[in-house]
Amino acid sequence: MANNTGQKFGGREAGTPNRLTKEIRIHLKNFLHNEIESLGEYLKDLEPKDKLDILIKLMPFVLPKVNEVNHNVNEPISWDL
C-alpha cells in the first residue's frame, strides 16, 4: 500500500550523513591525490599537443577567470585606487 499522507516513515533522520557516500568520497579523494602527484610522469610521456590540451583543461581549477571590464560613454572615470 502506497504512502499518500506526505509523512516520512523510517529511513535516516534529516541531517544524518550517508555513511556510504562519505566512504566513497574518502576513497575518491585519496585516489585523486595520488593521481595528481603522478601527473608530471603522465605528462612527460605525451606529445606536446596533448600535453597542452590537458594543461588548458586543468587551468580553470587553478587560475581564476578574468572578467571583461567595460566603460560606458557617459560614465564618469575615477582614477582613485
ZADO-1210 file (C-alpha; in nm, 4 decimals, padded with zeros to 6 digits):
<atoms>
<atom x="00.0000" y="00.0000" z="00.0000" code="MET" pos="1"/>
<atom x="00.1435" y="00.3390" z="-00.1001" code="ALA" pos="2"/>
<atom x="00.2068" y="00.6182" z="00.1475" code="ASN" pos="3"/>
<atom x="-00.0180" y="00.9058" z="00.0352" code="ASN" pos="4"/>
<atom x="-00.0001" y="01.1027" z="00.3614" code="THR" pos="5"/>
<atom x="00.3126" y="01.3006" z="00.2755" code="GLY" pos="6"/>
<atom x="00.4702" y="01.1916" z="00.6032" code="GLN" pos="7"/>
<atom x="00.8065" y="01.0171" z="00.6122" code="LYS" pos="8"/>
<atom x="00.8250" y="00.6770" z="00.7803" code="PHE" pos="9"/>
<atom x="01.1542" y="00.5020" z="00.8511" code="GLY" pos="10"/>
<atom x="01.4923" y="00.5768" z="00.6952" code="GLY" pos="11"/>
<atom x="01.7548" y="00.8205" z="00.8192" code="ARG" pos="12"/>
<atom x="01.6579" y="01.1264" z="01.0175" code="GLU" pos="13"/>
<atom x="01.7077" y="01.4622" z="00.8490" code="ALA" pos="14"/>
<atom x="02.0690" y="01.5776" z="00.8660" code="GLY" pos="15"/>
<atom x="02.2158" y="01.2317" z="00.9224" code="THR" pos="16"/>
<atom x="02.5070" y="01.1828" z="00.6796" code="PRO" pos="17"/>
<atom x="02.5037" y="00.8901" z="00.4412" code="ASN" pos="18"/>
<atom x="02.7879" y="00.6582" z="00.5509" code="ARG" pos="19"/>
<atom x="02.8371" y="00.5044" z="00.2058" code="LEU" pos="20"/>
<atom x="02.8639" y="00.8445" z="00.0384" code="THR" pos="21"/>
<atom x="03.1192" y="00.9543" z="00.2967" code="LYS" pos="22"/>
<atom x="03.3319" y="00.6428" z="00.2396" code="GLU" pos="23"/>
<atom x="03.3177" y="00.6834" z="-00.1390" code="ILE" pos="24"/>
<atom x="03.4281" y="01.0472" z="-00.1101" code="ARG" pos="25"/>
<atom x="03.7235" y="00.9500" z="00.1100" code="ILE" pos="26"/>
<atom x="03.8398" y="00.6826" z="-00.1365" code="HIS" pos="27"/>
<atom x="03.7912" y="00.9152" z="-00.4352" code="LEU" pos="28"/>
<atom x="03.9838" y="01.1927" z="-00.2600" code="LYS" pos="29"/>
<atom x="04.2762" y="00.9571" z="-00.1888" code="ASN" pos="30"/>
<atom x="04.2743" y="00.8258" z="-00.5465" code="PHE" pos="31"/>
<atom x="04.2750" y="01.1776" z="-00.6957" code="LEU" pos="32"/>
<atom x="04.5522" y="01.2870" z="-00.4603" code="HIS" pos="33"/>
<atom x="04.7738" y="01.0009" z="-00.5810" code="ASN" pos="34"/>
<atom x="04.6921" y="01.0688" z="-00.9468" code="GLU" pos="35"/>
<atom x="04.7736" y="01.4398" z="-00.9137" code="ILE" pos="36"/>
<atom x="05.1122" y="01.3508" z="-00.7662" code="GLU" pos="37"/>
<atom x="05.1757" y="01.1260" z="-01.0705" code="SER" pos="38"/>
<atom x="05.0581" y="01.3883" z="-01.3216" code="LEU" pos="39"/>
<atom x="05.4118" y="01.5010" z="-01.4048" code="GLY" pos="40"/>
<atom x="05.5079" y="01.1483" z="-01.5081" code="GLU" pos="41"/>
<atom x="05.1973" y="01.1143" z="-01.7244" code="TYR" pos="42"/>
<atom x="05.2567" y="01.4475" z="-01.8983" code="LEU" pos="43"/>
<atom x="05.6215" y="01.3674" z="-01.9669" code="LYS" pos="44"/>
<atom x="05.5233" y="01.0803" z="-02.1981" code="ASP" pos="45"/>
<atom x="05.2673" y="01.2786" z="-02.4036" code="LEU" pos="46"/>
<atom x="05.3037" y="01.4670" z="-02.7299" code="GLU" pos="47"/>
<atom x="05.3277" y="01.8468" z="-02.6836" code="PRO" pos="48"/>
<atom x="04.9811" y="01.8986" z="-02.8367" code="LYS" pos="49"/>
<atom x="04.8191" y="01.6510" z="-02.5962" code="ASP" pos="50"/>
<atom x="05.0131" y="01.7909" z="-02.3010" code="LYS" pos="51"/>
<atom x="04.8946" y="02.1443" z="-02.3809" code="LEU" pos="52"/>
<atom x="04.5347" y="02.0238" z="-02.4170" code="ASP" pos="53"/>
<atom x="04.5403" y="01.8671" z="-02.0694" code="ILE" pos="54"/>
<atom x="04.7017" y="02.1737" z="-01.9121" code="LEU" pos="55"/>
<atom x="04.4384" y="02.4016" z="-02.0684" code="ILE" pos="56"/>
<atom x="04.1632" y="02.1803" z="-01.9263" code="LYS" pos="57"/>
<atom x="04.3215" y="02.1914" z="-01.5778" code="LEU" pos="58"/>
<atom x="04.3780" y="02.5696" z="-01.5724" code="MET" pos="59"/>
<atom x="04.0253" y="02.6674" z="-01.4554" code="PRO" pos="60"/>
<atom x="04.0840" y="02.4664" z="-01.1376" code="PHE" pos="61"/>
<atom x="04.3968" y="02.6673" z="-01.0553" code="VAL" pos="62"/>
<atom x="04.3593" y="03.0149" z="-01.2055" code="LEU" pos="63"/>
<atom x="04.0519" y="03.2390" z="-01.1647" code="PRO" pos="64"/>
<atom x="03.8625" y="03.3514" z="-01.4727" code="LYS" pos="65"/>
<atom x="03.9258" y="03.7084" z="-01.5852" code="VAL" pos="66"/>
<atom x="03.6105" y="03.9146" z="-01.6352" code="ASN" pos="67"/>
<atom x="03.5805" y="04.1701" z="-01.9087" code="GLU" pos="68"/>
<atom x="03.5738" y="04.5355" z="-01.7949" code="VAL" pos="69"/>
<atom x="03.3597" y="04.7784" z="-01.9959" code="ASN" pos="70"/>
<atom x="03.3267" y="05.1549" z="-01.9845" code="HIS" pos="71"/>
<atom x="03.0073" y="05.3335" z="-02.0862" code="ASN" pos="72"/>
<atom x="03.0292" y="05.6647" z="-02.2755" code="VAL" pos="73"/>
<atom x="02.8533" y="05.8823" z="-02.0130" code="ASN" pos="74"/>
<atom x="03.0046" y="05.7063" z="-01.7138" code="GLU" pos="75"/>
<atom x="03.2493" y="05.9217" z="-01.5128" code="PRO" pos="76"/>
<atom x="03.6044" y="05.7940" z="-01.4959" code="ILE" pos="77"/>
<atom x="03.7549" y="05.7579" z="-01.1499" code="SER" pos="78"/>
<atom x="04.1295" y="05.7025" z="-01.1294" code="TRP" pos="79"/>
<atom x="04.1358" y="05.6701" z="-00.7489" code="ASP" pos="80"/>
<atom x="04.2980" y="05.3493" z="-00.6390" code="LEU" pos="81"/>
</atoms>
